[in-house]
């Protein structure tokens, strides 16, 4: 529930308070990639750009398939509400770790 609390705080516009529950969630589940990238996003949204980049890089080192681009595209798959997608990705853009969309939709496409 800590991850979901953090997401709710971020989506409510409170990036500063979204950071601690995300950190606590990662303490309990250190390989929870979506939470790691969410934390990087919250840090970026809160203006902690160096920490945001560090967390995003750590996430991708732990799970090479879970890049910032993948996370951002996944957010657009999970929600059709543009405002939510922006809030869940803008910190990554602020931190300069988000290059572009495309990977999640391609990964979810039917295989031949």
TARA-V326973 format. One record per run of one state. SS is the DSSP state (2 for helix, 1 for strand, 0 for the rest). FROM is the first residue (numbers start at 0). TO is the last residue. If there is no record, write none. Layout:
BEGIN
ss->SS from->FROM to->TO
ss->SS from->FROM to->TO
END
This chain:
BEGIN
ss->0 from->0 to->0
ss->2 from->1 to->10
ss->0 from->11 to->13
ss->2 from->14 to->27
ss->0 from->28 to->31
ss->2 from->32 to->44
ss->0 from->45 to->47
ss->2 from->48 to->61
ss->0 from->62 to->66
ss->2 from->67 to->77
ss->0 from->78 to->80
ss->2 from->81 to->86
ss->0 from->87 to->88
ss->2 from->89 to->94
ss->0 from->95 to->101
ss->2 from->102 to->107
ss->0 from->108 to->111
END
